Amino acid sequence: MTELAVLRLRRLASPRSPGPGLSPGRTAVALLRAGCAALLAWIGYIHLHLWLEGYRQIPTDGPLFLADAIAAFVLAAVLLAFSRPLAGLLAAGYTASTLGALVISLTVGLFGFRESISASYVVESIIIEAITVLALMTWTVLVARRIQPPARQPPAAAQPSHPDRRSRAVR
């Protein structure tokens, strides 16, 4: 079971082997990747803007807004630099957690701060973050499906041993 999990993680982090030329499918996947990176940068911009406009004064949440902005910009760069499914999964997880934190802040409050739906960029953030999660998961699935699994090696016990080694063991 762990071998299967390790194999799947290796596939997610492994480089894909592009074939010759660009097909329409590859172009669409590349455009989707660029769009996901742009959406992540947009999320980063919103968090940085809100932090600069006064959210930095909120205890605990203020520094998290700055960390959120930095993480969004870094993940956008990672997504552009590394066309791996793992990069998409990390970015989707980040975006989903950011969206979850906003929903928690709207409903019951987060770290003593309760957000209002009428606050600036709240509705926009919900829409952008939901679209970003869907786009990142779509891109991740498309890229992961293109990765060819590594060739399976037969187990060591199934491989025939060298005749000289067998004869030495008998002697």
Phi, psi and omega in degrees: 000317180291328177297321178295318178295318179295318179299317180293320177295320177297321178295322181292328183263353185280152177290145177271154181258101181289140177276180180290141175076168177251123177266164177302325178295318179292323178296317179296319179294320178294320178293322177296319177299314178297321177296320178296318178297320178295319178296320177297318178296324178296317176299318177298318178299315181300314181294320178294317179300313180295323178297317180292330183277359176139346180293342179294342180279347182278122179300143180065305181293324181303305177299329178292328175296318178294316177298322178296318179296314180297315180299321180295316179294319179295315180294327175297317178293319179298317180297322178286326183279326185235109180273064181241147178300328180298323177297319178294320178295317178298315180294321178294320178296317177300312184293320178295321179291325176295317177296318178297319178297322178294317179295318178297317180297327178286328187267301185245350182097153182226119181055040177082004180241130178245122181278154177250141179297337181272359178292157183295139177069007181291307181296317179299319180296317179300314182294311183296316182291323177294316178297320181296317178300314180296317180294318180294319179293322177297312179298317181298316179295316180298318180288320180295328180289337180277341182285126178278134179294147179295151180297136181280134176267139177293150179302153184300326181292332183277345181280136179292141179277162181290138184300326180293324180293322181293318183292328178291324180293328182286323185295000000 
